[in-house]
Amino acid sequence: MLDMTLAREVFEASQDFTVGLEEEFAILDPGTMALAQRFEELHEAAQADEVLAQSVAGELIASEIEIRSGRGENLADALVRQREARTRLFGLAADRSALLSATGTHPWSPWQEQRIIDTEHYRRLEGDLGYVARRNNTFSLHVHVGIRGADRAIAVCDRLRPVLPHLLALSANSPFLDGSDSGLHSARTQIFTKSFPRCGVPDVFGSFAAYADYVDLLVGTNSIIEHTQLWWSVRPHHSFGTVEVRICDAQSTAEESSALSALIVACVAQAALDHDEGVEAEHVPARLIEENLWRALRHGLDGRMVDTERGAELPASAVGDRLLAWTAPVRASLGIEPALPAENGAQRQRRALAGGASVQEVYAAEVSDTQRTYAGTKVTS
């Protein structure tokens, strides 16, 4: 059962601005670049490596593998840890003639052919959700940031709600699905966020007590049995005492992933700083956040977002600069300077497609960039 008293204690004992990174990769056949169901093989091989034995995990389907940095004392520490795990994982995969890719969806491999890994957690997930779970062949980036204090963690989650569509627009990297152009910049978001229960942008809770009451209600009505069944795009993590941001597509290059992670850490930390300093948070109705979420998954950085303060539109391409401006105080304090790319992955892939490349050729170029950068890249923040 979920123990909300214990969860509160975990947050009260947490440390501010520790960082944990989780990156999900598709496992590919090197000849066809189709999804290859080889997780168990790679996971077993990883147990002989002291770093990978702790950092490799499964994530729903047998053609997916995740690496986790573990707890870093700060962003720089987490990036160093993740770099080491990346290098070792890509080396292990290469030794076994497997490729790894990092876009939000696979462009053509049929979801009907993917096997869900055989664990109690994922057997229960498939039993509970059926098609919704089986259809979720998606890959993402998750960032954990330590927040001391249970009420403070909820306040940070509340404050990050209108920021989530901006982070999605910056990270959009899944334009292709089922062998063709989906017309979306983040098909992953449509498949996962719009389909799973208790997903997307959570309500404002205002306090940990209100949040705990809701969780207790879900448990008491047989809706959930563990907190990880709250799949929101930002959530308090009961085991780690972190705020976890889960809105982003997987990133094709290590540099993009590291830069996006750095920006997310800055957003979480700035939200905490604003709360501490009594900065009044803008009240943004859920309907406007949902409007921006749709615009982000549909058009990414090529579209326009609703400026909720002015009640007007702004170019989505401006959201990166706006987030950097907002987080400037805490970034100066923590020494975080993300090198955000000029375009996101969806824009890059669509530009190549418009230039005459096939979906297969566009994906091959993304996979090549993933192999080149994750297999021993210089860490930047």
Sequence and secondary structure as in RCSB ss.txt:
>XXXX:A:sequence
MLDMTLAREVFEASQDFTVGLEEEFAILDPGTMALAQRFEELHEAAQADEVLAQSVAGELIASEIEIRSGRGENL
ADALVRQREARTRLFGLAADRSALLSATGTHPWSPWQEQRIIDTEHYRRLEGDLGYVARRNNTFSLHVHVGIRGA
DRAIAVCDRLRPVLPHLLALSANSPFLDGSDSGLHSARTQIFTKSFPRCGVPDVFGSFAAYADYVDLLVGTNSII
EHTQLWWSVRPHHSFGTVEVRICDAQSTAEESSALSALIVACVAQAALDHDEGVEAEHVPARLIEENLWRALRHG
LDGRMVDTERGAELPASAVGDRLLAWTAPVRASLGIEPALPAENGAQRQRRALAGGASVQEVYAAEVSDTQRTYA
GTKVTS
>XXXX:A:secstr
   HHHHHHHHHT  TT EEEEEEEEEE TTT  B   HHHHHHHHTTSTTHHHHEE  SBTTEEEEE   BSSH
HHHHHHHHHHHHHHHHHHHHTT EEE SSB SS  GGG  B   HHHHHHHHHHTHHHHT  B EEEEEEE SSH
HHHHHHHHHHGGGHHHHHHHH  B EETTEE S SBHHHHHTTTTSSSEES     SHHHHHHHHHHHHHTTS S
SGGG EESEEEETTTTEEEEEEEE  SSHHHHHHHHHHHHHHHHHHHHHHHTT       HHHHHHHHHHHHHHG
GGSEEEETTTTEEEEGGGHHHHHHHHTHHHHHHHT      SS HHHHHHHHHHTT  HHHHHHHHHHHHHHHHT
T     
